[in-house]
Amino acid sequence: MAKVLSLNAAPAPAAALVATVRAEMDAGGLSIAQVARQIGRGVSEGTLSRWLRGTYDGDVAAVEERLRRWLQTRAEARRQSLDGAGLDRHAETEASAEIAAALAYAQATGDVVLVHGPSGRGKTWTARRHCRARTAAFYIQFTRSTKTLNGMLYRLAETVGAGAQHASAQDAETAVVDRLQGRGALIVVDEAHHLRANLIDELRCIRDVAGCGLALIGDNSIHLTLAWCPQVVGRIGMRIDLKHQREADVAAIAAGPLARRPDKGELKALTAAARDAGGLHGLRRLLARAWMVAHADGRDRIEAADIAAAAEGAA
């Protein structure tokens, strides 16, 4: 591993610093363009390229200071890395199976489905995974910034591959319908609770004309908006209410980082975290902290004491 220079150390000789930067780039599989982008202002791709060749004739000291900061930042990121924690291991939970079944139903039948529940129930993770694995299944996530019909349709058109530039909302709508029609397609709209009633109804109109499936995914506040969308509500063929965080799902998810099923005491602490406001996000954070406790002690496996220490630190 390349030696990372302290920011407080005396400036390294240019040749030594060049070697350290090149070693870091090789270790991370990074191009000059990627490094320049990570550093940002003050070190362009051209500047870094010339500096590495020893031909840069600008403010060398300033460039080298920014490169030392970059090396320090990457060293800190490695120390805090959770790559070995197993947190991204796929776990087939009861909730994810329900969501996936609803999405498959919507695509196969061209129906409308609604998936709703608090944050941290696995809605987004399952929806993204479902769409990555299927033809003509398009995932789009909206934020509160989507206020207008134009804004929503332009983003939707780009998502389904109908182009990003359109003269009007009508042109974008036509392009979206043409792209979806006759394909057995599915539009999966995540964070749908951020959309206004008229925008959700526009999605319904596109679904009706294109003959595709539509999945609306959001928290429980989506019902407030749907109260103004009788045409949408009347078309919902399946509803998945993720009101409860299941203990079996917690155990299945924890089995990855633990490399075993949690025992009764561990499962109690893990389930408490999963049923808190953050849901599975809180569970993941607890497991991450437990892994860091174990890792700091020189162990690759999480033990019950690590979970207890992580839970106590979060309280």
N, C-alpha and C positions, 0 to 999 in steps of 0.2 A: 504494500500500500504506500502511496506517495506520502512523503512527510509534508504536513501542513504547517506553514509558517505562522507564528503568532503575530498579531497585529502590533504588539508592543516590541517585537524584535527589531534589530537593525535591518535596514533594507538588504535583501539578499543580492548577491552578484547576479547580473542579468542572466548569465548562462545557467546558473543553478535554478533560478525562478522559471526560466523557459522550460527546463527539464521537468520541474515539478508540475507546471501547468500541462505540459504534453502528457505526462504520466496520468494525471487526473482525467484528461480527456480520453485517453486510451481505456482507462479503467471503467469509465462511464459510457463509453461508446458515443462520445459527443463530437459533433462537428464544430467547426469554427463558428458557423452561423448560430448553432444552438447555444454555445458559450456566450457569444455576444448578446444574444437575446436574454439569457439569464442575468448577465451583468447589468444590461440596460444602458442608461444614458452615460456617455463618456467613453464607451468602448464599442465602436461599431465593428462590423464584420471585417471591413477593410483595415481598420486600425489594428485589430487583433492579428490579422494575417501578416501585416507588415512587421508588427512587434515580434511575432514568433520567428520571422525570418531575419530579424535584426536590422530591418531597414526603416523602421518608424522614426521620423525626425520631428515629431511633435513633443508634447509634454510627457516624456517617458516616465517620470516619477509619478505623475497622476495616474497613468495607465497601470503601472505596477502596483500602486496602492489599491486600486480597484480590483486587480487580480488577486492580491493577498486577501482582501475581504471575501472574494468569491471562494477561494480555497477554504477559508475559515468557515464560511457558511455551509459548504458542502461537508466539511468534517463534522460540524455540529449535527447536520441532518443525518449522517451515518450513525452517530452515537444515539440519536433519538429514533432511528428507523424501527418500524414494526414488521419488517419484511419476513422475519422468521417466526412471527407469532401465530400464523395460521388463521388470521382473522378474515381473510378473503376466501376461505374454503367454502365451496358450495354446500349448503345443507338443505335438503328437500323437506320443508316443513309442511304442516297441515295447512297453514295460511297460504303459503306460496302455491301449493297444489290447487287450492280453491281459486286463487286469482288466475293461475295459468289456465285452469279449466274454463273459467268465464271468458277469458280472452280468446281461447280456441273456439268456444261456442259462438262468440260474436263474429269471428272471421268466417267460420263455416256457414253460418246462417244469414249473415248480413244484418244481424240484430244489434240492438243497443244494450250495453251492460253498464252497471254502475258499481264501482268498488269504492267504498268509503270507510273511514276510520281514523283514529288519532295518528299522530306522527309516530314513526318507528314501528310500523307493522309489517314492513317488507313490501309495500306496494310498489314503490319506484324500482327497487332492485329486481323484483319479479317481472315487472312490465318491460324493463330494458332487456333483460335476459330473453324474455319471450320473443320480442321483436327482432333481436339479433339472430335468432335461430330460425326465422321463418321468412318466406318470400312474401313481398307485398304487405308486410306488417310494419307500420310506420309509427315510431314513438316521437312525441313532441311534448315538451314541458313548458308551461307558461308561467310568467311571474306577474306581479302587480303592474308592471310597466305596460302590459298589453291592454290598451284601453280602447283602441279603435278597430273597426272592421278591416281597414287597410292593413294595419299592423299585424293582425292575426292571420289574414289571408296570405300576405306576403311570406310570413314565416312558414305557414303550412305548405304553400307552394314549393318553397325551397326544400322542405323536409321530404316531400313525396317525390322530388325530382322533376318538378314542373317549372323550374327556373326561379331565379331570385328577382328578376326585373320585370315589372308589369306596369302598364300604363294606368290601370285603375283596379279597384277592388273587383269589378265585374270580370275584367280580363284574368285576374288571378283566380277567381272562382272557376271560370271556364277551364283554365289550364289544370286546376286541381281535379275537377270532375273528369276531364279527358284522360288524365293520368291514372285515375282510380277505376274507371268504368271497365267492367268485364274482366277484372283481374282477381276477384275474390279477395279484395283488399281489406285491410283493417287500419283504422286510425285510432291510436291509443293516446288520449289527451291526459297528461299528468298535471297535477296541481290545477285541476279544472275549477276549483273553488275560487281561483283568482279572476276568472272570466265573468263578465257581466252577462245578464240574461240574453241580451240580443246576440251576443257572440256565441253562446252555447246553442241558441236556436239556429244560428247560421251553420254551425257544425251539423246539426240535425238535418237541415235542408240539403247540404252537400251529401250526407249519407243517403238521404232519400233518393236524390237524383242519380248518384253514382252507383247505388246498390251495394255499398260496402258496409262493413261492420264499424261500429263506433263504441269505444270504451271510454267512459268518463271516470277518472280516478282523482280522489281528493279527500280532504278531511270532512268532518261532519257538517261544517258550515255550508257545504255545497247545497244542502237542503233549503237554505234560505233563498238561494238563487233559483233553484229548480221550482220553487213555489210560484215563480213568475214565468215558468216555461211549461205550460200544460201539454204542448205538442211534444215536448221531449219526454216528460214523465209518462205520457200515454204510450210511448214506444219502448220503454225500458223492459226488456224481456228477462233480465236476471239481475239480482242485487246481491252483492257480497258485503256484509256488515262485519268489519273487523274490530268489533267492540272490545273483545277480550284478548289479552295476551296469554296464549296457551303455554302451560308448563312444559308440555311435550316439545313444543317448538324451541323453547329456551334450552332444554337439554340437548336437542339436536344441533343447535348452533354452537353451544359451548363445547360439544364433543370434538370439534376441530382444533381449537387452541389447546384444549386439555389433553388431546390425543387419547381420550377415554370418556366414558359417560360420567357426569358429575355425581358425587354421592349426595345423600339426602341433605346434609348441612350446606354443601356448596350450592345445591340447586335452590335452596331457600334464599340465599344471598343473591344469586344470579337472577332469580325470578323477581325479587324485590326491585332490582335495578331495571329489569325489563318492563315492569309494570309502572314505573315512574313516568314522569312527563315525557322523557325522551324515548321511551319504548326501547326498541332494539338498538337505537343509537347509544342509549345509556348502558345497555348490556355490553356493547362492543367496547365502550370506553372503560368499563370495569375490567373486562378481560385484557385490554391493552395495558392497563396499569398493573394488573396481576402479573402479566408476562414481563413487564419491565422490572418488577420487584424480583422475580425469579432470575431474570437475566443479570441483574446487578449482583446477585448472589452466586453467579457462575453456573446456573442451571438452565437447561433447555425446556424443562417441563414445569408446568404450573402446579403448585400444591395448594391444599386447602388454606394453609396459613397465608399464602400470597393473596388469595381471594379475600380473605378476612382483612388483611392489611390494606388492600386496594379499596375495599368497601369503607373501611374506617377513614381512610384519607379523603374519600369523596363526601363524607358526612359533614 
